[in-house]
Amino acid sequence: MDVFVIDFWHWWMLAVAMVILEMLAPTFFALWLGVSAFITGLALYFMPEMSWESQVFLFSVLALLSIIAWRSYYKKNPIETDEPLLNRRGEQYVGRVITLQDPIVDGQGKVKVDDSTWKIEGDDCPAGTKIKIIKVNNVVFQVEVIS
């Protein structure tokens, strides 16, 4: 007699738990584990004599395949957004032209953009010079002088 018995509804409960976890922390990872658990439970429903080792193996294979398939699909079809720079604040300023309040000395300086102060790197120039932000390196703007 098997001491370790898993019924189909155990897998379905795991599937529900994974979907709930996915709703609480949307990562598109737990969703695929939930789908795999549901399919494993469905297989066990139609084949009740399946051993628990086979069930765990089936779940593992399905989980691995579904996650790999999703990542492959997502790489080829990324989600398009109307705000691609929403969480990349520094990159929102690339291309913007600003007048320096303080000079750039030894290739470094500071500039106030909207409500924030940013470090800048570029050619030395006096205050009052118009500069253009051409690139962001971490939190430092790379700038060039506008003639």
C-alpha positions in Angstrom: 0.0 0.0 0.0 1.3 3.5 -0.9 1.7 5.8 2.0 2.1 8.8 -0.2 -1.1 9.3 -2.2 -1.8 12.3 -4.4 -5.3 12.6 -5.8 -6.2 14.7 -8.9 -7.8 17.3 -6.7 -4.5 17.9 -4.9 -3.1 19.0 -8.2 -6.1 21.2 -8.9 -5.7 22.9 -5.5 -2.1 23.5 -6.3 -3.2 25.0 -9.7 -5.6 27.3 -8.0 -3.0 28.4 -5.4 -0.5 29.1 -8.3 -3.1 31.2 -10.2 -3.9 33.2 -7.0 -0.1 33.7 -6.4 0.1 34.9 -10.0 -2.6 37.4 -9.4 -0.9 38.7 -6.2 2.6 38.9 -7.8 2.2 39.0 -11.6 5.4 37.5 -13.0 4.0 35.0 -15.6 5.9 32.3 -13.8 3.4 30.9 -11.3 0.7 30.9 -14.0 2.6 28.3 -16.0 3.1 26.2 -12.8 -0.6 26.4 -12.3 -1.4 25.3 -15.8 1.1 22.4 -15.4 -0.5 21.4 -12.1 -4.0 21.5 -13.7 -2.9 19.3 -16.6 -1.2 16.9 -14.3 -4.5 16.6 -12.2 -6.4 16.1 -15.4 -4.1 13.3 -16.5 -4.5 11.7 -13.0 -8.3 12.0 -13.3 -8.3 10.0 -16.4 -5.5 7.6 -15.3 -6.0 7.1 -11.5 -3.4 4.3 -11.4 -0.5 6.8 -12.1 2.2 6.6 -9.5 3.1 9.7 -7.5 6.6 9.6 -9.1 5.1 9.7 -12.6 2.8 12.6 -11.5 5.7 14.6 -10.2 7.8 13.9 -13.3 4.9 14.9 -15.6 4.4 18.1 -13.6 8.1 18.9 -13.8 8.3 18.3 -17.5 5.1 20.3 -18.2 6.3 23.2 -16.0 9.7 23.3 -17.7 8.2 23.1 -21.2 5.5 25.7 -20.5 8.0 28.2 -19.0 10.5 27.8 -21.9 7.6 28.1 -24.5 6.4 31.3 -22.8 9.8 32.9 -22.6 10.4 32.0 -26.3 7.1 33.5 -27.3 7.6 36.6 -25.2 11.1 37.2 -26.7 9.6 37.1 -30.2 6.4 39.1 -29.4 7.2 41.6 -26.6 4.4 43.6 -25.1 4.2 47.0 -26.7 3.5 50.0 -24.5 2.7 53.7 -25.1 5.1 54.6 -22.3 8.3 52.6 -23.0 10.5 54.9 -20.8 8.0 55.0 -17.8 10.4 53.5 -15.3 13.6 54.7 -16.9 13.5 58.3 -15.8 17.0 59.3 -17.0 16.3 58.1 -20.5 13.2 60.3 -20.7 15.6 63.3 -20.9 17.7 62.2 -23.8 17.5 64.7 -26.6 16.5 67.5 -24.3 18.3 70.9 -24.6 19.1 72.7 -21.4 20.9 76.0 -20.5 23.7 75.5 -17.9 23.4 77.4 -14.6 26.8 76.2 -13.4 29.9 75.6 -15.6 31.2 72.2 -16.5 34.7 72.0 -15.0 37.2 69.1 -15.7 34.5 67.3 -17.7 32.0 67.2 -14.8 29.2 69.3 -13.5 25.6 69.4 -12.3 22.4 70.5 -14.0 18.9 71.0 -12.7 16.2 69.4 -14.9 12.7 69.9 -13.8 12.7 69.1 -10.0 15.9 67.1 -9.9 19.6 67.7 -9.9 21.7 65.4 -12.2 25.4 64.9 -12.7 26.6 65.6 -16.2 29.8 64.8 -18.1 31.0 66.6 -21.2 33.4 69.1 -22.6 34.3 72.1 -20.3 32.0 75.1 -20.9 30.9 78.2 -19.0 27.5 78.8 -17.4 24.8 80.0 -19.8 25.9 77.5 -22.5 23.2 75.4 -24.2 23.8 71.7 -23.9 22.0 68.6 -25.3 21.6 65.4 -23.3 22.8 62.7 -25.6 23.1 59.6 -23.4 22.5 58.4 -19.8 25.2 56.3 -18.1 23.5 55.0 -14.9 22.6 58.3 -13.3 25.0 60.5 -15.2 24.0 62.5 -18.3 26.5 62.6 -21.2 26.1 66.0 -22.8 27.3 67.9 -25.8 27.5 71.6 -26.5 24.9 73.1 -28.9 26.5 75.7 -31.1 
